[in-house]
């Protein structure tokens, strides 16, 4: 795991979806940096080993059951955070529902195959859930006029201009309504950043690389079995941590209202590209032989 020069000692970081995948990487990275961490997740079932690991940090960790769609659970966790740590300095909105959660195991459906209920479920978590959490946990930041919010989106929302017309980066990925929900979160982030700049609260967005997170193996095995082609080698979740720690150390006097490609940022800051962060323990051949 990369260490960064930013001083996060005793800062209070709230991380949603903190039990697995990139969320777990965030939790470990902030603790290593000396921060106090509120690790929330809808379910901590099946992660007993990680929970045991967190006990070693005792005074600097608070583990909470929190469904981002449940107002009562959010309110309870917010108050418990203030009771334990007195404030909030950082919020990492990592919790999300993915396409493979809606359409297991392959995670693929065309837009016309989706149902209204699919869109409602995805937006309830990825947009309204994130907004609910922001509304609560931004309050101490506004009061003390300092803080940082980091939202996580996807490269599938990116588009580029070609001769005056915009084209999507990868419109053939068949990930609706997930990508629409992440596009909404990105737009929300840009507007929120401008609105809360007066309170010195930064709001930034990151685009992780092709990451091996929870369900990645099952999803790709199903795709290959149905005739799909192997994709690129995934990267480990830890590749996101240098940038997130850097942004967490900022407030609105520094970096705000920006969206970053994690892998490109890592390359530009001498932290390495795909070769360094690739998950060497994974191979598509081994995946199919299990």
C-alpha positions in Angstrom: 0.0 0.0 0.0 1.3 3.4 -0.9 2.1 6.0 1.8 1.5 9.6 1.0 2.9 12.8 2.5 -0.5 14.3 3.4 -1.1 14.6 7.1 -4.3 12.9 8.0 -3.5 12.2 11.6 -6.6 12.4 13.8 -8.8 13.4 10.9 -12.2 11.6 11.0 -13.0 9.8 7.8 -16.4 8.2 7.1 -16.4 5.5 4.5 -19.5 3.9 3.1 -19.4 0.3 1.7 -16.3 -0.2 3.9 -16.4 -4.0 4.5 -15.2 -5.2 1.1 -13.3 -4.4 -2.1 -12.2 -0.8 -2.5 -14.1 0.2 0.7 -11.8 -2.1 2.7 -8.8 -0.7 0.9 -9.9 2.9 1.9 -10.4 1.8 5.6 -6.9 0.3 5.8 -5.3 3.2 4.1 -6.8 5.9 6.3 -6.0 3.9 9.5 -2.4 3.6 8.2 -2.3 7.3 7.7 -3.3 7.9 11.3 -6.9 8.9 10.7 -9.9 7.9 12.8 -12.3 5.9 10.6 -16.0 5.3 10.6 -16.4 2.2 8.4 -20.0 1.6 7.4 -21.6 -1.1 5.4 -25.1 -2.5 4.8 -23.8 -5.9 5.8 -20.7 -7.1 7.7 -21.7 -10.7 7.3 -18.9 -12.9 6.0 -16.1 -10.5 6.8 -15.2 -11.8 10.3 -11.5 -11.8 9.5 -11.5 -8.1 8.5 -13.5 -7.2 11.6 -10.9 -9.0 13.7 -8.2 -7.0 12.0 -10.0 -3.8 12.8 -10.0 -4.6 16.5 -6.3 -3.9 16.5 -7.1 -0.2 15.9 -9.5 0.0 18.8 -9.8 3.7 19.6 -9.4 4.8 16.0 -12.2 2.7 14.4 -15.9 2.6 14.6 -17.7 -0.1 12.6 -21.3 0.6 11.8 -24.2 -1.2 10.1 -25.6 1.5 7.8 -27.8 1.0 4.7 -27.4 4.3 2.8 -31.1 4.1 1.8 -32.3 4.0 5.4 -32.7 7.4 7.1 -32.9 6.0 10.6 -29.7 4.0 10.2 -27.9 7.1 8.7 -29.1 9.3 11.5 -28.0 6.7 14.1 -24.6 6.3 12.6 -24.1 10.1 12.3 -25.0 10.6 16.0 -22.8 7.7 17.0 -19.9 9.2 15.0 -20.2 12.5 16.8 -20.5 10.8 20.1 -17.2 8.9 19.5 -15.1 11.2 17.4 -16.9 14.6 17.9 -16.7 15.6 14.3 -16.4 14.6 10.6 -13.6 15.8 8.3 -13.9 13.4 5.3 -16.6 11.5 3.6 -15.9 8.8 1.0 -19.1 7.8 -0.8 -18.1 4.3 -1.9 -21.3 2.3 -1.3 -23.1 1.4 -4.5 -25.2 -1.2 -6.2 -23.7 -2.5 -9.5 -25.1 -4.1 -12.6 -24.0 -7.5 -11.4 -26.2 -7.0 -8.3 -29.2 -6.4 -10.5 -28.5 -9.0 -13.2 -26.3 -11.7 -11.6 -24.0 -13.2 -12.5 -23.0 -11.5 -15.8 -24.2 -8.0 -14.9 -25.5 -7.3 -18.4 -28.8 -6.1 -19.9 -29.7 -3.8 -22.7 -31.5 -0.6 -21.9 -34.7 -1.9 -23.4 -34.5 -5.0 -21.4 -34.5 -3.1 -18.1 -37.5 -2.5 -16.0 -38.6 0.7 -14.2 -37.9 -1.1 -10.9 -34.3 -1.7 -11.9 -33.7 2.0 -12.4 -35.5 2.8 -9.1 -33.4 0.3 -7.2 -30.1 1.6 -8.7 -30.9 5.3 -8.2 -32.2 4.7 -4.7 -28.7 3.5 -3.7 -26.2 5.2 -6.0 -27.8 8.7 -6.2 -30.4 9.2 -3.4 -28.4 7.1 -0.9 -25.2 9.1 -1.6 -27.2 12.3 -1.3 -28.7 11.2 2.0 -25.3 10.5 3.5 -23.8 13.8 2.2 -26.7 15.8 3.8 -25.9 14.4 7.2 -22.1 14.1 7.3 -21.4 17.4 5.7 -22.9 19.3 8.6 -19.8 19.3 10.9 -17.7 20.3 7.8 -19.9 23.3 7.1 -19.9 24.3 10.8 -16.1 24.4 11.1 -15.7 25.5 7.4 -13.3 22.7 6.4 -13.8 19.3 4.9 -13.5 16.9 1.9 -16.1 14.7 0.1 -15.0 12.2 -2.4 -17.6 10.4 -4.6 -16.8 7.3 -6.7 -18.1 7.0 -10.3 -17.1 4.9 -13.4 -15.3 5.4 -16.7 -18.5 4.4 -18.5 -19.9 7.9 -17.9 -17.1 9.5 -19.8 -17.5 11.0 -23.2 -15.3 12.9 -25.6 -15.8 15.5 -28.4 -15.1 14.4 -31.9 -15.5 17.1 -34.5 -18.0 18.9 -32.4 -20.1 15.9 -31.5 -19.7 13.9 -28.3 -19.2 10.2 -28.2 -19.3 7.9 -25.2 -16.0 6.1 -24.1 -17.6 2.6 -24.0 -21.3 2.6 -24.8 -21.2 -1.1 -25.7 -20.7 -2.2 -22.1 -24.4 -2.8 -21.5 -24.5 -1.4 -18.0 -27.7 0.5 -17.7 -29.1 1.8 -15.4 -25.8 1.7 -13.4 -23.9 4.1 -15.7 -26.8 6.6 -15.7 -26.8 6.5 -11.9 -23.1 7.2 -11.8 -23.5 10.0 -14.3 -26.1 11.6 -12.1 -23.7 11.3 -9.1 -20.9 13.0 -11.0 -23.1 15.9 -12.1 -24.4 16.2 -8.5 -20.8 16.4 -7.4 -19.8 19.2 -9.8 -22.8 21.3 -8.7 -22.4 20.6 -5.0 -18.7 21.5 -5.1 -19.6 25.0 -6.3 -22.4 25.4 -3.8 -20.3 24.4 -0.7 -17.1 26.1 -1.7 -18.2 29.1 0.4 -18.0 26.8 3.4 -14.5 25.6 2.4 -15.7 22.0 1.8 -14.2 20.3 -1.2 -16.1 17.9 -3.4 -14.3 15.7 -5.9 -15.0 12.6 -7.9 -12.8 9.7 -8.8 -12.9 7.1 -11.6 -11.2 3.9 -10.5 -9.5 1.5 -12.9 -10.7 -1.9 -13.9 -10.7 -3.3 -10.4 -11.0 -6.8 -9.0 -13.7 -6.3 -6.4 -16.4 -8.4 -4.8 -18.2 -10.5 -7.5 -15.6 -9.8 -10.2 -14.6 -13.5 -10.5 -18.1 -14.8 -10.6 -19.2 -12.1 -13.2 -16.3 -12.8 -15.5 -16.6 -16.6 -15.2 -20.2 -16.3 -16.3 -19.3 -14.1 -19.3 -16.6 -16.4 -20.5 -18.9 -19.5 -20.1 -21.5 -17.7 -22.3 -19.0 -17.0 -25.1 -17.7 -13.6 -24.0 -14.1 -12.6 -24.4 -11.6 -12.2 -21.6 -11.0 -8.6 -20.6 -7.9 -6.8 -19.4 -6.1 -8.0 -16.3 -7.8 -6.3 -13.3 -6.0 -4.1 -10.8 -6.0 -4.4 -7.1 -8.4 -2.2 -5.0 -5.4 -0.5 -3.3 -4.6 1.4 -6.5 -7.3 4.0 -5.5 -5.8 4.9 -2.1 -3.0 7.4 -3.0 -5.4 9.7 -4.8 -8.2 9.4 -2.3 -5.8 10.1 0.6 -4.5 13.1 -1.3 -8.0 14.5 -1.9 -9.0 13.8 1.6 -6.2 16.1 2.9 -7.6 19.0 0.8 -10.4 21.5 1.5 -11.9 23.9 -1.0 -8.9 26.2 -0.8 -7.1 23.5 -2.7 -8.7 21.0 -5.1 -12.5 20.9 -5.5 -15.0 20.4 -8.3 -12.8 18.0 -10.2 -13.1 14.4 -11.5 -10.0 12.3 -11.7 -9.0 9.2 -13.5 -7.2 7.2 -10.8 -4.8 5.3 -13.0 -3.8 8.4 -15.0 -3.3 10.4 -11.8 -1.1 7.6 -10.4 1.1 7.6 -13.5 1.4 11.4 -13.5 2.4 11.4 -9.9 5.0 8.6 -10.2 3.0 6.0 -8.4 2.8 3.6 -11.3 0.4 2.5 -14.0 -1.4 -0.8 -14.8 1.8 -2.9 -14.6 2.4 -1.9 -11.0 -1.2 -2.2 -9.8 -2.3 -5.3 -11.8 -3.6 -8.2 -9.7 -0.9 -10.8 -10.4 -2.9 -13.4 -8.5 -5.6 -13.4 -11.1 -5.8 -15.0 -14.5 -8.7 -15.8 -16.8 -7.3 -19.3 -17.5 -7.2 -20.1 -13.7 -10.7 -18.6 -13.4 -12.1 -21.1 -15.9 -10.3 -24.1 -14.5 -11.9 -23.8 -11.1 
